[in-house]
Amino acid sequence: MISYAAALDILASAITPLPAAELPCSPVPGLTAAADLASAEAVPPFANAAMDGFALRSADTQAASAGAPLRLVVAGSIPAGTPAPAATEAGVAWEIMTGAPMPAGCDAVVALERVEVQRDAAGRPQALLLREPLAAGRNRRGAGEDFRPGDRLLAAGRALDAPAIMALAATGTTSLLARPPPRIAVIATGSELSGAAALGAGLIRDSNRPYIAAMLGQLQLPLVASTAMADEPAAFSRALDAALGAADLVITTGGVSAGRLDFVPAAIAAMGGETLFHKVAIRPGKPLLAARFGRRLVLALPGNPMAVAVGLRFFVVPALRALAGRGPEPRLRARALAAIHSRAGLTFFAKARAQLDPQATLGVSALPGQESFRIAPLLAANCWAILDAQRGGVAAGELLEVAPLVPGEFPAGGD
């Protein structure tokens, strides 16, 4: 039996990131940047107004005051999407709309509500009275203020999520070197699993496959195959062979412990799989197994629901990050709001709930019902509390690591 840290090291060493290709910058779920990407354009591409108002030369306004307002003639109007005037004379302002290009010579914009506007019969501004000086750059967005050409736009390993897609579109980037999402298959074993509306004697419902599919869906990673089967080694071997032909990562549940009917380790070995490790010093999920078939990975999880949840969150997710060329997931730390008991020698992943106190300190409490068959406490949880194997339990007030139920979410609050 190896430690959790050692198991992660073995996984990281065994996994080769998926091949990269030049792909269109479309919002395809699960894509990740395979290399740093530089911006090819300036954003904004030109200096423009940050709000509706009047563009002017700040130097003209320095003597303006409430007692001696400055009168500026309005030379015209500049809507967004039109070219900027090529020159601005002293004592002149331009009506300007948000996002419109700044006229040559103008370096500031005064907000509409900060001036008194004199209009003609048609409502067009003719002049304005300004009662305060304006600093250069006020309400003006400079060219390249967001991105300059050559600035790093995306780092290698960055998921092409909505903010990344926005940045790519804003800079005119149409393609990039990216890795496709890993293809994932699931095989649930267990003669006791039933999909029937009414359960027969000794049968239970399959909750593991729906959980895995839902969690991967939240990570924008769809399954390519999902199968439930009885405890039949030959049928399992056929199903695994088919899954390995379609997927980069195969997740199995059940049949991985030391019982007489726990055939998965032997079946994997008989098929030529290289066992990377079997049994990890964790709770729940100790019998977990990892194996490799060339570049294909198999993670065989115990069948209890919380063993599946822990195996998915703390083994499958790191494996998926490695396949995508991403580094380890950053961890948060929180203060234990009450003592959490654990057995030294095992890394304990406790169903927990985190919350922010009025001072914005993150605190965490383990929930009652930590047995690996109990699903109900998971409904109340918003995170996992991680108790290090060397440390054992923690006392109230001590710091410990926490991980959100779904990677990337902040583990506090919620319904």
KEBA-977099 format. One line per field, with one value per residue: x, y, z of N, C-alpha, C in turn. Coordinates in steps of 0.02 Angstrom, whole numbers, plus 50000, padded with zeros to 5 digits. Example, Ala and Ser with C-alpha at 12.3 -4.5 7.8 and 13.67 -1.06 7.14 Angstrom:
nc1	50660/50642
nc2	49716/49888
nc3	50390/50354
cac1	50615/50684
cac2	49775/49947
cac3	50390/50357
cc1	50660/50645
cc2	49835/50002
cc3	50390/50394
***
This chain:
nc1	50043/50029/50065/49952/50013/50123/50054/49997/50114/50161/50057/50070/50195/50170/50082/50062/50039/49897/49908/49940/49857/49833/49694/49527/49470/49348/49207/49227/49189/49305/49429/49604/49737/49889/50010/50096/50012/50022/49956/49900/49857/49820/49717/49609/49596/49617/49628/49491/49328/49277/49151/48989/48995/49095/49232/49388/49526/49632/49719/49657/49567/49613/49596/49464/49324/49202/49162/49208/49163/49215/49189/49161/49160/49058/49111/49058/48986/49032/48993/49002/49098/49131/49252/49386/49395/49524/49591/49594/49548/49604/49497/49389/49268/49209/49058/49041/49023/49013/49149/49180/49307/49441/49457/49591/49712/49633/49627/49552/49391/49243/49111/48939/48849/48924/48933/48861/48753/48729/48605/48542/48386/48352/48403/48536/48701/48781/48871/48967/48973/49100/49144/49254/49426/49500/49588/49722/49690/49574/49429/49463/49509/49656/49744/49783/49775/49717/49763/49922/50007/50094/50088/50063/49928/49857/49905/50001/49908/49794/49621/49500/49392/49245/49294/49421/49385/49322/49433/49511/49427/49419/49546/49558/49601/49599/49635/49726/49861/49808/49747/49638/49486/49501/49451/49330/49281/49164/49146/49039/49041/48955/48847/48741/48687/48552/48442/48309/48137/48073/48152/48230/48251/48393/48455/48525/48517/48606/48704/48827/48874/48785/48826/48962/48949/48877/48966/49077/49013/48993/49123/49134/49162/49116/49057/49119/49077/48974/48944/48857/48879/48866/48954/49059/49202/49250/49160/49184/49317/49300/49222/49310/49414/49349/49320/49449/49485/49416/49432/49534/49549/49491/49367/49330/49212/49195/49231/49368/49434/49489/49413/49338/49265/49315/49372/49434/49573/49647/49595/49636/49775/49787/49752/49863/49889/49983/50005/50005/49988/49910/49799/49792/49841/49717/49559/49392/49405/49519/49558/49588/49646/49770/49810/49900/49885/49985/49971/49848/49745/49688/49581/49532/49403/49344/49179/49089/48985/49046/49180/49192/49161/49269/49378/49355/49365/49494/49586/49548/49523/49653/49721/49655/49691/49828/49828/49781/49888/49902/49952/49965/49816/49778/49767/49653/49655/49584/49512/49483/49324/49282/49346/49415/49415/49532/49619/49788/49907/49823/49765/49630/49480/49357/49183/49122/49081/49109/49126/49119/49168/49115/49233/49287/49360/49396/49312/49292/49190/49178/49056/48925/48913/49014/49035/49071/48964/48865/48765/48685/48749/48831/48748/48733/48859/48989/49118/49272/49358/49528/49628/49788/49891/50001/49973/49853/49706/49632/49631/49508/49519/49639/49732/49688/49688/49567/49454/49349/49190/49167/49293/49370/49263/49212/49226/49113/48968/48815/48661
nc2	49940/50110/50285/50426/50538/50477/50397/50495/50549/50439/50426/50550/50534/50429/50470/50537/50692/50724/50722/50876/50993/51110/51202/51265/51416/51387/51374/51238/51114/51069/51089/51131/51249/51214/51273/51425/51573/51716/51883/51944/52066/52237/52277/52388/52422/52553/52717/52761/52821/52805/52825/52900/53070/53215/53238/53314/53433/53418/53515/53634/53653/53691/53810/53812/53834/53835/53966/54029/53970/53869/53892/53787/53757/53645/53539/53436/53269/53106/52951/52779/52666/52746/52840/52932/53111/53206/53312/53431/53588/53718/53757/53684/53552/53382/53296/53133/52956/52807/52701/52754/52814/52916/53088/53160/53247/53262/53215/53175/53139/53216/53178/53171/53215/53304/53428/53581/53589/53674/53678/53663/53697/53573/53489/53460/53467/53623/53698/53690/53710/53704/53671/53633/53582/53459/53307/53241/53095/53060/52963/52899/52767/52688/52638/52468/52453/52348/52225/52214/52198/52047/52024/51898/51800/51680/51552/51402/51254/51315/51307/51317/51408/51512/51649/51638/51613/51735/51823/51773/51798/51938/51977/51938/51809/51661/51527/51404/51314/51172/51052/50915/50871/50742/50576/50480/50331/50228/50087/49999/49877/49736/49618/49647/49766/49858/49913/49915/49966/49921/49853/49694/49556/49578/49668/49826/50000/50075/50201/50254/50268/50370/50475/50493/50529/50648/50728/50735/50798/50925/50966/50984/50872/50749/50578/50441/50312/50208/50082/49954/49804/49628/49529/49459/49395/49368/49440/49567/49586/49591/49706/49802/49796/49847/49975/50028/50042/50153/50257/50374/50368/50252/50222/50114/50037/49950/49776/49773/49749/49634/49521/49359/49371/49483/49525/49614/49666/49549/49524/49637/49621/49499/49541/49608/49730/49857/49865/50005/50047/49971/49982/50110/50219/50283/50353/50369/50223/50141/50018/50059/50052/50080/50069/50040/50038/50045/50205/50221/50240/50160/50179/50099/50096/50069/50003/50066/50210/50333/50300/50298/50433/50498/50437/50483/50623/50643/50565/50534/50666/50732/50649/50681/50816/50801/50734/50837/50920/51004/51076/51025/51040/51189/51208/51253/51324/51304/51345/51229/51215/51138/50997/50869/50701/50575/50430/50404/50379/50358/50454/50557/50593/50695/50718/50879/51047/51210/51381/51561/51673/51828/51901/51861/51744/51579/51441/51268/51123/50953/50837/50742/50563/50489/50367/50256/50216/50309/50426/50535/50637/50697/50777/50888/50937/51052/51040/50945/50900/50882/50774/50751/50605/50588/50670/50639/50671/50838/50981/51098/51256/51234/51235/51163/51075/51103/51050/51098/51022/51017/51043/51203/51277/51389/51341/51380/51439/51426/51333
nc3	50000/49957/49987/49971/49912/49849/49757/49673/49619/49545/49451/49383/49324/49240/49144/48983/48907/48801/48620/48534/48424/48289/48312/48281/48361/48434/48545/48606/48719/48846/48781/48791/48800/48720/48719/48768/48719/48621/48608/48454/48421/48470/48607/48681/48502/48468/48542/48645/48698/48867/48913/48879/48829/48816/48713/48738/48747/48879/48922/48889/48991/49114/49183/49216/49325/49459/49480/49367/49234/49095/48923/48789/48617/48528/48406/48332/48317/48373/48344/48403/48305/48198/48100/48181/48203/48122/48180/48316/48366/48479/48617/48577/48580/48565/48544/48606/48599/48702/48677/48554/48439/48498/48455/48360/48454/48567/48738/48845/48920/48966/49072/49026/49123/49197/49143/49079/48947/48796/48676/48506/48416/48371/48464/48456/48522/48546/48618/48772/48950/49065/49230/49303/49306/49197/49206/49107/49014/49078/49085/48969/48863/48828/48678/48668/48804/48872/48808/48735/48576/48570/48706/48833/48805/48834/48948/48933/48953/48996/49013/48884/48924/48952/48982/48918/48785/48757/48763/48658/48549/48555/48520/48391/48366/48281/48279/48373/48453/48526/48647/48630/48719/48844/48805/48884/48965/49054/49159/49255/49376/49448/49505/49581/49540/49476/49348/49343/49365/49480/49619/49631/49746/49849/49765/49710/49664/49527/49564/49541/49406/49352/49439/49406/49270/49284/49359/49272/49168/49224/49217/49085/49007/48913/48916/48818/48819/48921/49032/49120/49210/49253/49377/49292/49236/49101/49020/49070/49029/48890/48880/48934/48840/48728/48775/48794/48663/48625/48713/48808/48942/49056/49174/49303/49413/49564/49610/49642/49758/49885/49888/49847/49730/49674/49536/49450/49460/49422/49295/49224/49229/49158/49031/48992/49048/49130/49296/49394/49526/49669/49793/49904/50034/50090/50144/50110/49998/49985/49912/49780/49610/49486/49316/49162/48987/48867/48804/48858/49002/49150/49284/49421/49529/49697/49737/49827/49854/49906/49896/49759/49733/49797/49731/49601/49617/49672/49607/49472/49424/49441/49348/49228/49218/49196/49072/48995/48995/49102/49260/49436/49534/49620/49798/49929/50095/50256/50417/50544/50611/50712/50801/50698/50677/50637/50572/50596/50466/50360/50226/50242/50167/50199/50196/50194/50252/50206/50257/50255/50380/50466/50457/50340/50344/50300/50356/50407/50427/50467/50411/50491/50471/50393/50334/50197/50120/50132/50055/50084/50169/50074/50000/50081/50084/50031/50002/50013/50157/50187/50268/50317/50303/50389/50491/50553/50647/50665/50771/50834/50758/50695/50540/50383/50225/50097/49970/49837/49796/49658/49543/49533/49581/49714/49879/49975/50058/49966/49935
cac1	50000/50069/50032/49916/50062/50161/50010/49992/50178/50162/50011/50098/50251/50146/50036/50088/49984/49869/49939/49911/49846/49807/49622/49491/49453/49276/49193/49219/49202/49362/49492/49653/49793/49947/50070/50081/49986/50030/49907/49924/49829/49807/49648/49573/49640/49627/49605/49419/49293/49253/49081/48960/49013/49126/49305/49419/49597/49634/49757/49611/49519/49646/49572/49392/49304/49131/49151/49226/49157/49245/49143/49192/49116/49053/49123/49020/48971/49070/48963/49044/49100/49147/49322/49398/49419/49597/49621/49550/49575/49596/49432/49338/49254/49170/49013/49069/48986/49055/49182/49199/49378/49457/49481/49661/49722/49594/49657/49507/49319/49204/49046/48883/48817/48970/48936/48798/48755/48686/48584/48501/48316/48346/48432/48607/48742/48818/48925/48960/49005/49137/49158/49311/49478/49500/49656/49735/49675/49510/49376/49492/49541/49712/49755/49824/49772/49698/49815/49967/50033/50149/50071/50038/49855/49840/49961/49994/49867/49733/49560/49466/49327/49213/49340/49473/49354/49312/49497/49531/49386/49435/49611/49556/49634/49551/49656/49781/49884/49767/49736/49567/49466/49511/49393/49323/49231/49150/49119/49019/49032/48916/48786/48687/48663/48490/48413/48237/48096/48063/48211/48222/48284/48465/48481/48528/48519/48672/48710/48895/48880/48755/48867/49022/48928/48858/49026/49115/48975/49009/49190/49127/49196/49065/49079/49112/49043/48956/48917/48850/48881/48870/49022/49080/49269/49257/49122/49221/49376/49277/49201/49369/49449/49312/49328/49517/49489/49379/49443/49601/49545/49434/49352/49288/49190/49181/49272/49439/49462/49524/49365/49342/49234/49346/49411/49459/49646/49672/49575/49680/49841/49783/49747/49926/49894/50037/49978/50047/49982/49848/49788/49820/49826/49666/49493/49374/49430/49586/49578/49594/49699/49785/49846/49914/49890/50017/49953/49781/49747/49630/49576/49481/49382/49298/49110/49048/48974/49094/49244/49189/49166/49338/49422/49345/49389/49564/49630/49529/49533/49724/49740/49629/49733/49891/49814/49772/49949/49894/49986/49922/49763/49794/49725/49634/49663/49530/49519/49433/49278/49278/49395/49399/49454/49554/49669/49854/49927/49777/49738/49557/49441/49295/49128/49127/49049/49150/49089/49157/49142/49111/49300/49307/49403/49364/49311/49264/49166/49162/48985/48913/48898/49070/49040/49078/48901/48816/48760/48648/48791/48859/48700/48744/48929/49011/49189/49305/49413/49582/49669/49850/49902/50050/49948/49794/49653/49648/49594/49474/49563/49697/49723/49693/49670/49499/49444/49278/49163/49180/49354/49361/49212/49235/49188/49082/48899/48772/48596
cac2	50000/50170/50346/50464/50579/50433/50377/50551/50553/50385/50445/50605/50507/50379/50500/50582/50734/50708/50760/50942/51008/51177/51194/51329/51444/51381/51354/51165/51096/51026/51107/51168/51276/51170/51315/51495/51607/51789/51922/51970/52133/52279/52283/52411/52436/52626/52754/52773/52850/52757/52839/52954/53136/53260/53232/53381/53438/53433/53578/53690/53655/53699/53870/53807/53831/53848/54038/54050/53911/53871/53877/53754/53747/53575/53538/53383/53210/53046/52889/52720/52635/52795/52862/52990/53172/53207/53367/53467/53654/53741/53783/53644/53485/53338/53248/53067/52900/52755/52657/52790/52833/52984/53131/53180/53305/53256/53166/53164/53143/53238/53145/53214/53245/53350/53491/53611/53585/53719/53641/53699/53679/53501/53452/53446/53510/53676/53720/53663/53747/53659/53707/53601/53559/53387/53280/53202/53024/53049/52929/52880/52702/52691/52582/52417/52457/52281/52182/52241/52145/52010/52005/51830/51798/51619/51510/51331/51218/51352/51282/51365/51423/51572/51706/51627/51623/51807/51854/51752/51834/52009/51988/51914/51744/51613/51459/51398/51246/51151/50981/50899/50843/50669/50532/50443/50278/50202/50020/49984/49805/49716/49580/49674/49829/49850/49972/49904/50012/49889/49813/49626/49540/49582/49714/49898/50042/50100/50274/50276/50293/50437/50524/50506/50566/50716/50766/50749/50848/50990/50983/50988/50813/50697/50508/50409/50248/50196/50014/49919/49732/49581/49508/49406/49416/49368/49497/49628/49592/49614/49776/49843/49799/49894/50043/50050/50061/50215/50308/50387/50351/50209/50218/50057/50038/49884/49718/49790/49737/49570/49467/49305/49393/49546/49498/49667/49667/49492/49533/49688/49590/49449/49576/49640/49796/49869/49893/50059/50037/49942/49998/50174/50233/50335/50336/50302/50205/50113/49968/50088/50025/50116/50027/50073/49998/50093/50273/50220/50234/50132/50191/50053/50122/50026/50015/50107/50276/50384/50280/50322/50507/50517/50417/50529/50692/50650/50526/50546/50737/50743/50616/50721/50876/50781/50720/50902/50959/51053/51059/51005/51086/51225/51191/51304/51305/51330/51329/51182/51247/51090/50943/50817/50643/50531/50382/50417/50330/50361/50519/50553/50642/50699/50760/50938/51109/51269/51444/51620/51710/51899/51928/51830/51686/51518/51387/51206/51074/50887/50821/50675/50512/50483/50300/50260/50201/50362/50478/50592/50694/50731/50828/50947/50958/51093/51029/50891/50917/50834/50764/50719/50540/50594/50714/50613/50720/50908/51013/51159/51313/51216/51241/51103/51086/51086/51049/51102/50961/51023/51083/51271/51313/51411/51299/51416/51460/51378/51320
cac3	50000/49951/50011/49920/49876/49804/49702/49626/49583/49495/49397/49344/49285/49191/49095/48932/48883/48736/48566/48519/48354/48277/48311/48281/48427/48445/48615/48612/48789/48862/48748/48830/48762/48725/48724/48780/48659/48625/48573/48390/48411/48528/48630/48622/48445/48463/48601/48638/48755/48916/48928/48840/48854/48768/48708/48737/48764/48950/48933/48882/49046/49179/49218/49228/49395/49469/49473/49300/49191/49029/48869/48732/48559/48507/48334/48299/48356/48353/48368/48399/48240/48146/48106/48224/48170/48116/48216/48363/48381/48548/48633/48542/48607/48522/48576/48592/48629/48731/48629/48493/48440/48521/48402/48367/48496/48629/48783/48902/48907/49022/49072/49007/49182/49230/49106/49057/48874/48758/48617/48457/48418/48356/48519/48446/48565/48512/48662/48840/49004/49109/49292/49338/49260/49183/49200/49047/49021/49113/49047/48904/48861/48781/48633/48699/48877/48895/48781/48684/48534/48602/48775/48840/48807/48871/48968/48917/49002/49012/48983/48841/48955/48924/48979/48867/48719/48749/48748/48591/48500/48557/48488/48322/48361/48251/48292/48420/48468/48583/48658/48633/48785/48850/48795/48947/48967/49121/49166/49324/49386/49507/49490/49622/49512/49438/49317/49339/49404/49546/49636/49653/49810/49850/49714/49725/49604/49506/49572/49525/49337/49346/49474/49365/49211/49304/49378/49211/49131/49253/49193/49012/48980/48904/48911/48753/48831/48991/49033/49184/49195/49309/49396/49247/49212/49028/48994/49089/48985/48824/48887/48943/48777/48685/48803/48780/48593/48612/48765/48835/49013/49074/49245/49322/49483/49593/49593/49643/49825/49895/49894/49798/49668/49651/49480/49406/49455/49384/49225/49194/49220/49105/48967/48977/49078/49179/49358/49421/49598/49692/49863/49924/50105/50093/50169/50086/49932/49990/49862/49714/49568/49424/49268/49098/48925/48822/48824/48888/49075/49184/49356/49447/49593/49735/49717/49872/49823/49924/49867/49690/49733/49814/49676/49545/49632/49693/49563/49403/49406/49427/49286/49173/49212/49166/49002/48962/49001/49156/49321/49492/49555/49682/49856/49978/50165/50299/50488/50569/50659/50767/50791/50649/50698/50583/50592/50568/50417/50304/50206/50250/50130/50237/50172/50238/50231/50219/50259/50272/50438/50450/50442/50277/50356/50279/50406/50380/50474/50439/50421/50517/50421/50347/50305/50124/50085/50145/50005/50111/50189/50015/49980/50123/50080/49976/49993/50049/50203/50174/50328/50297/50336/50442/50543/50587/50655/50678/50825/50815/50747/50654/50468/50342/50155/50075/49897/49820/49766/49587/49533/49509/49619/49780/49926/50032/50043/49931/49966
cc1	50044/50029/49997/49965/50102/50119/50004/50057/50183/50117/50041/50155/50227/50106/50074/50030/49961/49902/49902/49903/49823/49732/49588/49474/49377/49264/49177/49234/49264/49427/49538/49709/49854/50012/50049/50059/49991/49975/49937/49902/49826/49733/49646/49620/49654/49604/49531/49389/49267/49180/49055/48980/49042/49202/49334/49493/49602/49670/49711/49571/49550/49623/49497/49377/49230/49116/49166/49223/49189/49193/49182/49140/49117/49057/49083/49011/49009/49035/49014/49040/49115/49220/49327/49417/49495/49630/49569/49583/49566/49526/49375/49330/49212/49121/49037/49029/49036/49083/49202/49272/49388/49482/49554/49665/49684/49623/49614/49435/49285/49135/48991/48854/48862/48973/48865/48802/48705/48670/48544/48429/48305/48376/48505/48649/48782/48878/48914/48996/49035/49160/49215/49363/49475/49571/49662/49722/49608/49459/49399/49524/49596/49715/49802/49822/49753/49751/49857/49990/50094/50137/50047/49962/49831/49904/49948/49956/49803/49673/49528/49395/49300/49258/49395/49445/49342/49377/49521/49492/49405/49500/49614/49591/49584/49571/49714/49800/49849/49764/49661/49549/49480/49445/49389/49268/49223/49121/49103/49007/48991/48853/48727/48657/48602/48468/48338/48199/48083/48122/48191/48259/48360/48496/48481/48531/48591/48673/48778/48902/48846/48796/48928/49003/48911/48919/49068/49079/48988/49079/49192/49165/49145/49097/49071/49077/49030/48918/48911/48846/48885/48943/49043/49147/49275/49220/49156/49280/49356/49256/49260/49408/49415/49322/49398/49526/49456/49399/49518/49605/49482/49428/49309/49269/49173/49231/49346/49472/49493/49477/49370/49314/49262/49397/49447/49536/49673/49654/49620/49749/49840/49778/49812/49934/49951/50006/50027/50046/49914/49847/49829/49797/49780/49603/49444/49410/49497/49604/49591/49655/49708/49827/49853/49917/49920/50003/49885/49787/49682/49634/49517/49465/49340/49226/49067/49042/49027/49165/49247/49197/49236/49386/49416/49377/49464/49612/49612/49542/49607/49748/49716/49669/49799/49882/49807/49834/49946/49930/49938/49873/49784/49744/49711/49647/49608/49545/49464/49389/49266/49329/49369/49445/49470/49607/49735/49873/49882/49759/49662/49525/49371/49244/49121/49089/49093/49106/49136/49126/49141/49178/49329/49359/49364/49370/49277/49244/49154/49089/48978/48896/48953/49079/49036/49014/48852/48820/48729/48694/48822/48813/48710/48814/48938/49086/49209/49358/49466/49627/49729/49863/49950/50023/49892/49741/49678/49604/49558/49524/49624/49680/49728/49672/49598/49498/49370/49254/49176/49242/49338/49307/49241/49193/49161/49013/48861/48708/48600
cc2	50062/50230/50380/50505/50536/50411/50433/50558/50500/50402/50498/50580/50461/50410/50546/50625/50714/50749/50825/50950/51080/51172/51262/51351/51444/51357/51280/51146/51052/51042/51143/51191/51232/51208/51386/51528/51682/51823/51950/52042/52171/52279/52333/52426/52510/52657/52771/52798/52795/52769/52892/53021/53179/53251/53302/53376/53460/53498/53639/53702/53677/53761/53866/53801/53845/53922/54064/53991/53923/53852/53847/53744/53673/53572/53486/53323/53150/52985/52832/52691/52682/52816/52924/53051/53178/53263/53399/53533/53670/53770/53744/53577/53447/53297/53178/53014/52847/52710/52691/52811/52905/53026/53150/53244/53303/53201/53152/53169/53166/53206/53195/53251/53296/53418/53516/53617/53635/53686/53685/53673/53605/53458/53435/53493/53561/53699/53688/53709/53697/53697/53675/53581/53483/53364/53241/53128/53009/53019/52912/52812/52704/52630/52532/52417/52389/52231/52222/52184/52112/51993/51933/51833/51739/51582/51439/51296/51254/51321/51336/51375/51488/51633/51699/51638/51697/51841/51836/51791/51908/52024/51961/51847/51693/51541/51460/51325/51223/51075/50968/50872/50768/50632/50484/50391/50253/50132/50009/49909/49792/49681/49607/49738/49816/49916/49967/49954/49986/49844/49742/49615/49543/49630/49786/49936/50065/50176/50299/50304/50361/50491/50543/50547/50638/50758/50783/50800/50918/51014/50988/50931/50757/50628/50483/50341/50241/50130/49990/49844/49691/49562/49447/49427/49418/49427/49563/49638/49617/49688/49823/49850/49848/49966/50070/50070/50128/50272/50316/50366/50309/50207/50157/50065/49967/49831/49727/49775/49667/49511/49416/49326/49459/49530/49551/49668/49610/49499/49583/49659/49540/49481/49612/49710/49800/49902/49944/50058/50006/49947/50060/50189/50293/50307/50390/50287/50171/50062/49994/50063/50071/50070/50065/50021/50044/50164/50277/50206/50203/50150/50150/50073/50070/50047/50056/50178/50328/50365/50303/50398/50530/50497/50462/50597/50695/50604/50539/50618/50752/50709/50655/50785/50858/50766/50785/50945/51013/51029/51039/51060/51123/51207/51252/51278/51339/51310/51281/51217/51202/51036/50894/50758/50600/50484/50398/50361/50328/50434/50514/50610/50643/50743/50819/50997/51167/51331/51500/51653/51785/51932/51898/51776/51623/51465/51326/51159/51008/50872/50753/50626/50504/50413/50303/50244/50260/50417/50542/50649/50731/50786/50893/50975/51009/51086/50963/50921/50862/50831/50722/50655/50545/50630/50681/50667/50790/50934/51075/51216/51298/51221/51172/51119/51067/51089/51054/51036/50960/51066/51152/51310/51335/51376/51337/51438/51406/51365/51260
cc3	50000/49975/49953/49879/49827/49745/49650/49586/49529/49437/49352/49299/49229/49134/49047/48908/48814/48681/48552/48444/48348/48266/48309/48352/48436/48516/48621/48684/48796/48828/48797/48785/48774/48732/48741/48714/48669/48586/48509/48379/48477/48543/48688/48563/48435/48528/48592/48703/48801/48935/48880/48871/48799/48772/48702/48751/48836/48964/48929/48945/49112/49218/49235/49302/49399/49459/49404/49253/49123/48976/48811/48678/48540/48431/48297/48345/48328/48382/48366/48329/48183/48154/48151/48183/48174/48155/48262/48380/48454/48557/48602/48578/48556/48564/48557/48630/48655/48677/48565/48497/48461/48462/48414/48407/48562/48673/48845/48879/48971/49017/49059/49067/49218/49195/49094/48981/48844/48691/48570/48461/48406/48412/48511/48489/48523/48553/48731/48888/49053/49171/49334/49287/49253/49175/49135/49061/49054/49065/48976/48909/48808/48737/48667/48775/48908/48873/48732/48639/48567/48674/48777/48849/48849/48888/48946/48972/49020/48976/48940/48866/48926/48926/48927/48797/48706/48729/48678/48538/48497/48521/48417/48312/48336/48262/48341/48427/48532/48587/48662/48702/48786/48837/48854/48940/49038/49116/49239/49329/49448/49488/49529/49592/49468/49409/49312/49383/49474/49560/49656/49718/49802/49801/49739/49660/49591/49512/49549/49455/49327/49381/49432/49304/49228/49322/49317/49168/49158/49233/49118/48978/48972/48900/48840/48759/48905/48994/49105/49168/49259/49322/49355/49215/49136/48996/49010/49042/48916/48827/48895/48878/48730/48710/48789/48707/48578/48658/48782/48908/49025/49149/49257/49394/49504/49572/49599/49710/49828/49902/49838/49730/49642/49597/49438/49403/49412/49310/49190/49181/49162/49036/48948/49004/49128/49241/49387/49497/49613/49768/49883/49995/50110/50123/50145/50020/49930/49935/49792/49676/49507/49380/49202/49042/48872/48847/48858/48963/49100/49258/49381/49518/49630/49721/49764/49846/49842/49902/49794/49688/49748/49758/49616/49558/49642/49654/49489/49383/49396/49363/49225/49163/49178/49091/48962/48965/49054/49219/49376/49510/49618/49737/49898/50048/50206/50371/50508/50621/50719/50751/50739/50664/50637/50609/50558/50520/50356/50289/50204/50212/50160/50201/50220/50209/50253/50219/50278/50332/50421/50435/50378/50286/50337/50333/50377/50437/50437/50456/50453/50461/50370/50318/50229/50086/50088/50092/50034/50133/50130/49990/50019/50115/50024/49964/50025/50095/50197/50235/50309/50336/50394/50503/50584/50591/50665/50734/50798/50811/50706/50580/50435/50271/50143/49998/49883/49789/49691/49577/49505/49544/49686/49833/49986/50010/50007/49969/50012
***
